Amino acid sequence: MPATRSRPPKVADERTQLLGWFDLQRGICRLKGEGLSDEQAHRVLVPSSPLMTVAGILGHLAHCEDLWFREVLTGEPGLAHGFGSDEDDAEFRVEGMSLAHLLDEYEAACARSDAAIAARDLGDTGSTALHPVGEASLRWMLHHMLEETARHAGHLDLLREMLDGETGYY
């Protein structure tokens, strides 16, 4: 399902509403990165959390998409930045990566997720081949990723306002 910047229908089946809210949050995350320079996207604004940049969050979100919907759901290795690294918070470490690359990586990870999600029912469980949490249902994974993505959409909202004063939900 392509990312959207509109709310899902008020009356719809569970899957349509759940994926609609998830895609809205994904779209907001993309929106908050669009139009920034690479320098702005990598600027540290929270000294106590130097990896919490627009660029770092987008790298993290791409990693989370692959972690939950590729590794945990399908049992296949993740492809986004940070997999295969022993470094703590590797997916947040995006020095030298352009914002365009990170937005493309996030878009590609979301497309892989969407394909995996479309092939399964909400009650289906994942794979424990790479992670024991694969025993969770797709419904649980979607709720978790909705929460994760929404939390970071809020972080991106604040960072964007601090960078250039841009505000807005959609």
N, C-alpha and C positions, 0 to 999 in steps of 0.2 A: 504494500500500500504506500503510495507516495506521500511524503510529508505534507501536511496541510497547516493552514493558519486559521482554521475555523473549528468550532466545537462540533462534536458528533450530534446526530439527531437526538432530541429529547426522548423520543420513543423509538426504540430499536432493540434488536436482540443483544444479548450480553457481549458477544464477540465484536459486533459493530461498534458498540459504545466503548468497550475496553481498548480496542485498537484505535478508535477515533481520538480518545483522550491521549493515548501514547503518542500518536503521530502529531497531535497538536503540540505537545511538549518538545518533540524532536524538531518541529518546524520553528519553534521559538528559539531553540538552541542555535539553529542555523542562522536565523534572523539576527541574533545578537553578535554573530561573527562577521556577517556580511558588511562590507564597506569600511572595515578597519584596515589599516596598514599592517604589514608584518611587525613593524616596531611596536605598534599599539597592542597587537595580539599577544606579544611576548612580554609586555611591560609588567613588572611586578608591582602590584598596588597594595598587597597585604604582606607587610614585612615578615609577619609570623608564619605565613604560608607562601613561601616564594614559588612554589610550583602551581599555585592557584592563579593561573593566568587564563585569558580567553583561549590561547593556543593549548595550554596544558589541559584544560577542561575538555576541549574538543578531542584531544588525543585520548583522554581517559574515557570519554563516552564511546568512541569507536571501539576501544578495547573492551568495554563492558558489553556492547552489542555482541561482539564475537565471543566473549567469555560465556554469556548466558545462552545465546541462541545458536552458536556453532559448537563450542566445546561441551557445554552442559546439555543442551537439547539434542544435538546430533552426534556428539562424540568425536567430532572432527577438530583438528588443531586450529586455533585462532590464527588469523592472518594480519590483523591490525598491528600497528606499532606497539612494542612492549612485550609481545609474546616471545618466549625463548630467552629472555634476559633474566639474569639473577639479581639485577639491580632493583632495590626497593623503589616502588612508584615509577617503574620504567615507562609506563604509558603516559605519565605526566611530563616526562623529560623529552621535550620536543625542540630543543635548541637546534637552530639551523633549518628547521622545517618551515616552509612557507605556510601562511594561513590558507592559501588556495589548496595546497596539498592536504592539509588537515581537514578542510571542509570536504574535499573529494574523498578522503579516507573514511570520514564519518558517513558520507552518502553511500559509499560502497559497502560499509559494514551494515548499515541499515537495510540496504537491498538484500544482502545475504540473509539477514535476520528475517526480513519479510518473506523470503522464499521458504525458509525453514518453518516459519510460523504457519504459512498458508497450507503446508503439507500435513498439518496435524490438528487434532481436536484439542480443545482447551483442557480436557481431562487427561490427555496423554502425558506420560512421564518422559523424562529425558533419558540420557545415557549415563551410566556410571563408569564408562571406559576411561575418562580423564578426571572426573570429579565425582565424589560420592553424593554431592547434592543433586545429581542427576535424577534422583528418586522423586524430585519435586515435579508437580504437574506444570504444564505450559501455562495454565491460569495463574499459578503462584509466581512463575518466572515473569510473566507480563506485569502482574501487580508490583513485583519487586522493581522491575525496570522502569515502570511508570513513576514509582517513588524516586528512584535514583535519578532519572532524567529530569523530573520536575524540580528536585532539590538543586541540581546543577543549572537548570534554567533560571532559577532565582539568583544563584551566584553570578551567572552571566549577565543577568539584568543589572545587578549592582555594579559589576565591573564595567559594563558598557557605559553606564551613566557616569562613572568616575573617569572614564577615558575621554568621552566627547560630549557628555550631556544628553546623549540619545536615550529616550525613554519610550515605552510603549509595549503593550502586551502582544500585539500582532504585528 
